[in-house]
Amino acid sequence: EGRDQLIPTMMARIYLLKSLQIVMNNALELLDITPILRM
């Protein structure tokens, strides 16, 4: 089925978003800005 192909794509997107969060937190820390934890 098509679901077997969707799982790796979904996991890659989740990993990408987590990586982006780390990069943004590091960038804000360099600028001495406290990142928000919740919206």
LORO-321738 format. One line per field, with one value per residue: residue in one letter; residue number from 1; y, x, z of N, C-alpha, C in turn. Coordinates in steps of 0.02 Angstrom, whole numbers. Layout:
<recs>
code <- [A; ...]
pos <- [NUM; ...]
n_v <- [Y; ...]
n_u <- [X; ...]
n_w <- [Z; ...]
ca_v <- [Y; ...]
ca_u <- [X; ...]
ca_w <- [Z; ...]
c_v <- [Y; ...]
c_u <- [X; ...]
c_w <- [Z; ...]
</recs>
This chain:
<recs>
code <- [E; G; R; D; Q; L; I; P; T; M; M; A; R; I; Y; L; L; K; S; L; Q; I; V; M; N; N; A; L; E; L; L; D; I; T; P; I; L; R; M]
pos <- [1; 2; 3; 4; 5; 6; 7; 8; 9; 10; 11; 12; 13; 14; 15; 16; 17; 18; 19; 20; 21; 22; 23; 24; 25; 26; 27; 28; 29; 30; 31; 32; 33; 34; 35; 36; 37; 38; 39]
n_v <- [-60; 119; 176; 124; 192; 319; 329; 338; 465; 548; 534; 590; 722; 759; 746; 846; 961; 957; 976; 1104; 1175; 1165; 1236; 1364; 1394; 1398; 1506; 1612; 1611; 1653; 1784; 1830; 1818; 1765; 1616; 1580; 1461; 1411; 1436]
n_u <- [41; 11; 41; 156; 256; 237; 274; 421; 440; 362; 429; 552; 514; 474; 596; 666; 596; 622; 760; 764; 707; 809; 911; 852; 837; 972; 1015; 940; 991; 1122; 1096; 1059; 925; 781; 702; 530; 430; 303; 156]
n_w <- [0; -8; 111; 167; 104; 150; 284; 302; 242; 323; 445; 411; 390; 518; 586; 519; 561; 699; 696; 641; 745; 842; 778; 770; 907; 945; 867; 920; 1049; 1024; 991; 1110; 1150; 1231; 1195; 1160; 1246; 1234; 1135]
ca_v <- [0; 183; 196; 104; 245; 382; 329; 370; 536; 581; 535; 638; 789; 770; 756; 912; 1011; 957; 1007; 1176; 1203; 1171; 1291; 1427; 1406; 1419; 1574; 1658; 1614; 1695; 1853; 1843; 1823; 1705; 1588; 1563; 1388; 1395; 1487]
ca_u <- [0; 46; 60; 226; 300; 226; 306; 488; 433; 336; 483; 602; 488; 477; 667; 683; 567; 660; 825; 752; 697; 875; 946; 821; 855; 1042; 1020; 913; 1039; 1178; 1072; 1039; 852; 751; 650; 467; 422; 235; 118]
ca_w <- [0; -9; 180; 180; 76; 185; 350; 301; 226; 382; 495; 387; 402; 591; 602; 492; 605; 762; 681; 632; 812; 873; 744; 790; 977; 947; 838; 970; 1104; 1002; 991; 1180; 1152; 1262; 1152; 1194; 1251; 1214; 1101]
c_v <- [63; 205; 179; 156; 310; 386; 360; 445; 575; 587; 585; 709; 807; 785; 825; 967; 1015; 990; 1083; 1209; 1213; 1230; 1359; 1444; 1429; 1489; 1626; 1666; 1657; 1769; 1875; 1858; 1758; 1679; 1573; 1487; 1366; 1453; 1497]
c_u <- [43; 70; 133; 275; 293; 263; 376; 485; 410; 391; 537; 578; 490; 548; 690; 657; 604; 728; 818; 741; 763; 913; 918; 838; 927; 1051; 995; 960; 1099; 1159; 1050; 965; 825; 696; 587; 459; 353; 204; 52]
c_w <- [0; 59; 195; 155; 116; 252; 347; 285; 287; 435; 475; 399; 476; 612; 578; 537; 672; 752; 674; 700; 848; 844; 767; 863; 983; 920; 888; 1029; 1086; 1004; 1061; 1185; 1183; 1217; 1192; 1193; 1228; 1177; 1136]
</recs>
